[in-house]
Amino acid sequence: MSKEKTLRVFIEVETTPSLLQALDSDKDLAGNPAAASRLSAAGLEVDPDWVPMSLSRGDGARRTAETKVFRGHLPPGRDGGRALDIIRREHPKIGVYADPRIDLCGLGPSDPACGTVIDVGRKLGSEDAHRRGCTGEGVTVALVDSGIDISYLHDKGHTHSIDPDFSLVAPSATQAPGEFEPAGHGTLAAYAVGVMAPGARLGDCATVLDGAAGDGPLMHAWLSDISIAYRRMKTMLESQLPDERRLVVSNSWALTRPDWDFEPDQDENFSDNDEHPFNVLVTELIELGADVLFAAGNCGHEHPVSQCGFLEQPICGANSLSAVTTVGAIDLTGKHLGYSSSGPGRLALEKPDLCAYSHFDGSGVMAVDWGTSVATPLLAGVVAGVRSQRSPVALPPEDLRRQLCETAVRTASTHDPDVGWGAVDPAALHRVLGL
């Protein structure tokens, strides 16, 4: 990790009496001066402004170890390394994990569009899907992104509304959900959802904002900022009956530089560590019935965007979890787009899972609707259409993900590191599901 990035970390504490006693306290770490002082002496500062979140450690239904996660800071450079050594030695039940910077995308491509959004709708059979009732009605598609300009979408003929229950904006934001003007990356993603799911409500999880995590003109956030949105979605799903849950989560962001993370062989690492608190949180959301999609990223070996720093295996962290649907990008001819990140993934090797269309003329937010940032919410719209007809009880997220891959238009008999199992085919998917 570079000097700047060493400062921010997740702190995970088991909420057990023995650990609390070891911290010289009978309260939990939040608002506990004695415990916080003990960690501070080791060089680890707890951020009092970040609301802690709860996690359940374990395997699926056997999750038993309850933990509390906080945000904190380590001193930079060698002092941070010494602090980690002290924590590992004297507080082995306290986990420290990377809170890396993540971002959305670099500058747009100069290549002209390949077709239009109308062509995309025809290719995906949108009219037939809508006649079958696969409209996204009754489903929320939550976009973890830079915020949605709902008025812009309405001007484009879309009829989406904002679902306040699954919306949340970063503390630094001055706009309310659905009011992020002028239209930007989040609105671009929301427009793509509408191709296949015009009846879906939109959750505006506006957590990746201009300059939110550092210098430069790109859209950045800290992973802990994203966690706030996931925590809210988890809480909302837990308040609903299992058969009522209809949530699709679209993530068009990624970790693009390894120096924003700890090294892969360190316990604190995010990119290669399925035990990282955020990765556990994503898995918990899927176990509650959410369909979670992640962009493969735009660090393709042919035309990576400017900020990409991975020399190999750029599909990493939560984007490479086996339980999520990782989405690559192809154009309307079926050609793999050179900026779309290729596998294998770091946590699950067979990534991306499949591809969806991108690089077409559509929203008008940018000159071209491009990148895995567009392919992912486009596929999220396909999933939302299915969820109009099948609950996660009748069709668990893992089964739907498998059917998406099995019905994809394949270009090879085995998994392809560029396009996964092939291009999404909604008509074939609907036939297999009996829709």
N, C-alpha and C positions, 0 to 999 in steps of 0.2 A: 504493500500500500504506500502511496506517496504521502508526504508529510501532511498535506492538507486533509487527505481523506482518512488519516489515522484517527482523527478526533471523534468521529461519530460511531457509536456501537449500540446494538441491542444488549440488554442485560436480562438474563432469564434466571429466575429464582424459584426453586421448589417451595410450594406453600405447605411445608411440613413443620411440625413443632420442633423437630430436632435441628433443622436448619435455622429456624428463627431463634432458637436458643443459642446456636453458634454465633449468631449475629448480635448476641446480647440484647435481645428484645423479645417481647411477646406480641408484637404487632407486625403487620406486613411492611414491606420496604417503603411503600408510598406514604409519605408524611411521617416517616419514622427517623428522627434525627440521629438516634444512636446507631441504627443500622447503616444509614447513609454515611455517617461519619466514619464508620469502620471501613467501608469501601473507599471513601475518600482518602483515608490514610494509605491505602494500597495504590492510589493514583487513578481511581475510577470515580467520576462524578456523575450523579444521577440528575437527569433533566426534570425539574419539578413541574414544568409546563406541559409535558407530554403525558396524557392519561394512560396509565398502564393497561395492558390487555391480558386476558387469561388464555391459556392454552391447555390442551389435554395431551400429554405424551403417551405413547403406546402404539398398538397396532390395531387400527379399525375399531371394532366393537370392544376391544380389550384395552382401550385407552383408560388408564387409571391414574397416572401421575399428573396432578394438577400443578401448573406453574403460573407464575406471573412474570410478564415481560415489561421491562422499562426501557427508556432511551437514555443513553448516557454519553459521556465523553472520556476519551483517553488523552493523555498528553502526547504531543507529537514526537516523532523520531524515536531515539533510543529510550527516552523516558517512558513512552508508551509500551515498548517491548518489555522493559523492566516491570511495569505495572502488571502486564499480562502474566509474567512469570510468577509474581507474588500471588495473584489471584488463583492461578492454576495450582500453586503449592499450598496455599493457606485456605482457600475457599473452593475446593474441587466441585462442590455442588452448585456453584454459581457459573452459569454459562455466559460467555461474552462472544458476540457474533458481529460480523460486519454490517454496517448500515451504509451501503454504498450509494453513490449517486447513480441515477438511471436517467435515460432521456428518450425522446420520441423519435426524431428523425433529423437528418441533415438537410442540406439544400435540395430542392426538387431537381429531378432529372431534366436534361435538355432534349431527350428523345421525344418525338411527337407521340400523341395518343394512338393506341391501336383500337379503333372502334369507339362506340359510345355506350352510355349506360343503357340505352334501349337495346343495343346488341347484347349486352350482358344479361338483361332480363330475358331475352329470347333464348339465349344459350342455356340459361338455368331453368327455363320453362316456368317463369313466374306466374303467368296468367293461369296455367293449368293448376299450379300449386295453390293459388288463391281460390280457384273454384272448388278445390278439395277441402277448403277450410284452413289451409296452412298459411295463415295471415299474420301470426304473432299476437292475435287477439287474446287478452288475458295473461300475457307474458310481459315481463320487464327485462329489457336488455340494458344492463349497466355498463357504461363506457368509462373505464378508468383512463382518463385522458386529460385534455387541457380545457375542458368546458364546452358546453353546447350553446349555440345561438339558435334557440327554437324559432324565433321570428324569421330567421333566414330560411330555415327548413320549410316553414309555412309558405313563404314567398315562392319556394320551389315546388309547391303543390303537395308537400308531405303533411300528414295530419297527426303526427306524433304529439303526445303530451309528456310532460315531465312527471315521473313518479317520485314524490317527495320522500317516501319511505326508504328508497334506495339511492338517494342523492346526498352528496356531501361535498363541500368545497374546502380547499385548504385554508388554514387560519389566515394566511396572508392575502387571500382573495378579497376583493371588494365587491364582486358581483354575486348574485344569487344563482342557484341552479337554473339553467336554461337561459341565462341572460349574459352569456359571455360574448360580447360584441367587441370588435368585428369578428365574423366567422373565421375560425381557424381549424387547427388539426382535429379537435374534438368534434366540430361540426362536420368536417369531412368524413369522419368515421360514422357519425350518426346518419348522414345521408346514405352511406353504403348499407346500413341496416335496413333502410326503407325499401330497398330493391325487392327483397324477399319477405320482409315482415312489416308491411305498412301499418298494421294494426297494433304493433307493440308499443308499450310505454317505454320511455327512456329514463334510466337512472343516470344522473349527471354526477359522476364522481370526479370532480374537477380538482385533481391533486398534482398535476404536472403542468407547472406554470412558467412563464417567462422569468428566467433568472432566479427561480425558487431555490436552487441549490448551488449556485456558483456564478462565475462570470461568463460572458459570451452571449451570443444571440439565440442559442438553442433553447429548447424546452426541457427543463430539468426538474427532477425531484429527488428527495431522499427516499430510500426504500421504506423508512419508517413513516413517511407521509402517505405512501400507498397503503401501508398497513392500517391506517386509520379508516380508510374506505372499506377494506376487507372486514375489519372488526364490526363496522356498522352493518354490513350485509349479513354477517354471521348472526348478529343479534336479531335482525329482522326475520331471518329464516327460522331461527329457534322459536320465535313467537308464533309461527304459523304451523298448522297441521301439515304433516308430510305430503298429503295428497293435494294440498293447496299451493305448494311451492312451485313457482314457475319463474326461475331466474336464470338468465344467460349473462355471463360476464365476459366482456370483450376487452382485451389488453393489447394495445398497440404501442408498447414500450419495451425496453430491454436494457440490460447491462451491456454496454458496448466497449468498455475498456477494462482490462484485467488489473490495471493499477488503481482502480477505484475499489478494489476488493483485497482481502487477505489472500495469501498464496494458497493454491489448491490443497497442499498437504497440511495446512493449518486447520485446527478445529473451528476457528472463527470464520472460515471461508463461507461465502454464499454461493458462488458459481458452481461448485462441485459437491455441494453438501445438502442432501435431502433432509437433514436434521436441523437445518437453519430454521429459526422460528417463523419466518415468513413462509417458507415452503411448507411447514407443518400447518400454518393457518390456511393456505390455499387448499391443501388436502382436506382439512376439516370442512371447508365450504362445500367441496364436492361431495363429501360423505353426507352432508345435509341435503343434497339434491340439486345443487347448482351445476350447470354446465359451464365450464371455465375454458375459454379459448385464449391462447397467447400467440402473438406474432412471432414468426421465426426470427425476425429482425432483418435489417437491410445491410448486413455485413457480408454479402455474397462475394465469392472469390473473384468474380469477373468485374463487378462494378460496385465495390463497397462505398457507402457514404463516408463523408470526410472524417467523422469522429471515431470510426471503428478502429479498435486497437488489438483485437484478437487475431492472431496469425493463423489459428486453426480452431475448430469447434466453437464457433461463436454462439451457437444455441446453447444457453447455459442457464443456471439458476432455475427459477420457477418456470421459465419458458421451455425447459427441457424435462419437467416432471412427467413421469409416465402417465399420471392420471389426467393431465390437461390435454386439450387438443391443440397441437402446435401447427400453425398455418403458414405455408409458403405462398409464393405469388407466381402466377403464370399470366401470359397475355391471352387474348381471345383466340389465338391460333393454337394454344396449348403449349407454347414455348416457355421454358423456365426463364424468368426475368433475372438478369445477371446480378442485380443487387440483392435478390432474395437469399438469405442465409441458407447454407447447405449443412446437412448433418455429417457425421453422427452427432447427436446431442451429448451433453456431458453427464446428465443423470439417467436418461433413457437413450440408448443408442439410436433407435429407429425414430428419428426426428428429421424433418417435420413429419407429421402424421399424413397430411394431404395438402393440396393446394386449392386456392380459389383465384378468381380473376382479378386483375388489377391493371393499372396503366391505361385507363380509358378516359374519355371526355364525359364528365358527368356533373359534379356538384357546382363547379365554377369557383370553389374556394381557392383552388390552385389551377395552374394552367392545365395540369393533368392530374387525375385522381390516381395516385401511384403508391407503390410500396406494399409491404406486408401490412402496413397500417390500414390499408383499404381492404385487402384480401381477408383480413381477420374479421372485421365487423360484417363484411358481406356474408361470410360463412356463418357468423353469429345469427344473421337474419334467417338463414336456412334452418338452423337449430331452433330458433324461436318459432318458426312455422310449425315444426314438428311438435313442439311443446304446447301449441294450441290444441293439439289432438291427443297427446300422450303425456301424462304426468310422470315425474321422476320415480314414482312408486311403480307404475306400470312399465316404465322403460328407464331403468337407472342410467345415470350419466355415462358410466363405463360401457354399458351396452350400446347406447346411442353413438358413442365415440367409435366403437368397434364397427358398427353398421355403416357409419360414414366412410370408414376406410375400406370396408369390404365391397361397398357399392361404387367406389370411386372409379373413374375411367383410367385404367392402368396403361402405362407405357412399357412396363416390364413385369416379369413374373415374380420378382422379389422387390423388396423395399429399395427405393431409389433415394440416395442422399440429397438429391436436388428437389424432387417433387413428392417424396414420400410414397404413399400408395396410389397417387394419381390425382386427377381433378375431381372435385366434388360433382356428384350427379344427383340432384334432388329427385328427378323422376324415378331413377332406380331405387333410391332410398325409400321413397314413398311406396313403391310397389312391394318391397321387402317388408315394410312395416304395416302394410295393409291399409294405407291411408287413401 
